[in-house]
Amino acid sequence: MLETEISGIKLRNPLVLAAGILGVTKESLRRVARDAGAVTTKSIGKKPRKGNPNPSIVAFEHGLINSVGLSNPGIDAVLSEFGRLDDLEVPVIMSIFARKKEELAEVAAKAEKLNPAMIEIDMSCPVFEYEGMPWDNPKTTEEIVRSVKKAIKRPLAVKLSPNTARIGEVALGAERGGADVITAVNTLPGMIINPEAGLPVLSNRTGGVSGPALKPIAIRAVYEIYEKVSIPIIGVGGVTTGRDAVEMLMAGASAVGVGSAVYYRGVEAFAKIKEEMEEWMRSNNVRNVKEIRGLAHRR
Ligand SMILES: Cc1cc2nc3c(=O)[nH]c(=O)nc-3n(C[C@H](O)[C@H](O)[C@H](O)COP(=O)(O)O)c2cc1C
């Protein structure tokens, strides 16, 4: 009932652990792999990165805001720790980032040695120094994607930022550069001020907003991208319940990323959302994911 496919990779259900949610250990991925359709690693860069000091993740009424800052042990340490990524119960998507275009291709080539099912590049990465703000520039995105695609053989997912007024065009740039999948969206920059302290709550002051507050923004992004490209989309942003996941599929997603919901519902979030999706489908006489994918686009 819930089977789906992204770029030739079969998933037993559409739920994908979003990047950066559960550390970098294989054990944490394994726990989620019991119920998810696929899992994504934390984003890994060329060198170890400490990230920002605490508080770096704070809950508010409508979601979370984080400034974790891409803390990670660096690709070389991950190569020796993980060994391989094709021995989990489900496909593993390896997320990577870099400061520069050339570095990104280099990290991608190394990441491929781990045998992930797919490589995902974090194009919304705030540390990116490459000129031309790729998250808001279709041409720059196309160039970056093309250079990474040349360096690898596996399918490539490109993760986009909602921080643009032309996400459909940026996705089209990624598709032209050779992307196999679009992942949309990453967090949206924001700030929360504690009125009593008279200061922002995050040590970094600004951070990325995720969770329910992001959902309508993510739904719109996926809807627009679906109109522009023909490659599959992993829709991410604020999905907390089975009903939210159905909404994401109807916007045009082939698979659905789940991040902040793990903070709200624990790792059981995947089993719960899966059950809720099945229940919704049964009571609405929907037999499979294909029947509802992109449904909201009919006029
Ligand atoms: C604490 C935290 C860390 C994250 N780290 C990464 C990361 O390393 N790479 C990345 O591409 N996205 C990262 N994200 C973004 C998520 O993968 C996801 O795109 C975003 O949170 C929206 O989905 P959600 O509302 O289901 O959380 C992070 C999100 C959170 C909350």
Ligand as a Chemical Component Dictionary entry (heavy atoms), coordinates in Angstrom:
data_LIG
# 
_chem_comp.id                   LIG 
_chem_comp.type                 NON-POLYMER 
_chem_comp.pdbx_formal_charge   0 
_chem_comp.three_letter_code    LIG 
# 
loop_
_chem_comp_atom.comp_id 
_chem_comp_atom.atom_id 
_chem_comp_atom.alt_atom_id 
_chem_comp_atom.type_symbol 
_chem_comp_atom.charge 
_chem_comp_atom.model_Cartn_x 
_chem_comp_atom.model_Cartn_y 
_chem_comp_atom.model_Cartn_z 
_chem_comp_atom.pdbx_ordinal 
LIG C1  C1  C 0 18.552 19.986 14.627 1  
LIG C2  C2  C 0 18.475 19.972 13.130 2  
LIG C3  C3  C 0 19.631 19.710 12.398 3  
LIG C4  C4  C 0 19.587 19.697 10.987 4  
LIG N1  N1  N 0 20.724 19.412 10.284 5  
LIG C5  C5  C 0 20.675 19.339 8.917  6  
LIG C6  C6  C 0 21.803 18.951 8.165  7  
LIG O1  O1  O 0 22.874 18.640 8.705  8  
LIG N2  N2  N 0 21.685 18.934 6.810  9  
LIG C7  C7  C 0 20.521 19.240 6.143  10 
LIG O2  O2  O 0 20.459 19.179 4.913  11 
LIG N3  N3  N 0 19.410 19.568 6.855  12 
LIG C8  C8  C 0 19.461 19.624 8.204  13 
LIG N4  N4  N 0 18.312 19.942 8.921  14 
LIG C9  C9  C 0 17.070 20.231 8.191  15 
LIG C10 C10 C 0 16.140 19.012 8.135  16 
LIG O3  O3  O 0 16.735 17.956 7.431  17 
LIG C11 C11 C 0 14.804 19.395 7.485  18 
LIG O4  O4  O 0 15.028 19.791 6.142  19 
LIG C12 C12 C 0 14.077 20.516 8.201  20 
LIG O5  O5  O 0 14.215 20.388 9.604  21 
LIG C13 C13 C 0 12.590 20.565 7.869  22 
LIG O6  O6  O 0 11.935 19.363 8.204  23 
LIG P1  P1  P 0 11.132 19.135 9.601  24 
LIG O7  O7  O 0 10.178 20.282 9.738  25 
LIG O8  O8  O 0 10.482 17.808 9.431  26 
LIG O9  O9  O 0 12.157 19.155 10.676 27 
LIG C14 C14 C 0 18.347 19.965 10.318 28 
LIG C15 C15 C 0 17.193 20.226 11.079 29 
LIG C16 C16 C 0 17.228 20.239 12.460 30 
LIG C17 C17 C 0 15.955 20.508 13.228 31 
# 
loop_
_chem_comp_bond.comp_id 
_chem_comp_bond.atom_id_1 
_chem_comp_bond.atom_id_2 
_chem_comp_bond.value_order 
_chem_comp_bond.pdbx_ordinal 
LIG C1  C2  SING 1  
LIG C2  C3  SING 2  
LIG C2  C16 DOUB 3  
LIG C3  C4  DOUB 4  
LIG C4  N1  SING 5  
LIG C4  C14 SING 6  
LIG N1  C5  DOUB 7  
LIG C5  C6  SING 8  
LIG C5  C8  SING 9  
LIG C6  O1  DOUB 10 
LIG C6  N2  SING 11 
LIG N2  C7  SING 12 
LIG C7  O2  DOUB 13 
LIG C7  N3  SING 14 
LIG N3  C8  DOUB 15 
LIG C8  N4  SING 16 
LIG N4  C9  SING 17 
LIG N4  C14 SING 18 
LIG C9  C10 SING 19 
LIG C10 O3  SING 20 
LIG C10 C11 SING 21 
LIG C11 O4  SING 22 
LIG C11 C12 SING 23 
LIG C12 O5  SING 24 
LIG C12 C13 SING 25 
LIG C13 O6  SING 26 
LIG O6  P1  SING 27 
LIG P1  O7  DOUB 28 
LIG P1  O8  SING 29 
LIG P1  O9  SING 30 
LIG C14 C15 DOUB 31 
LIG C15 C16 SING 32 
LIG C16 C17 SING 33 
# 
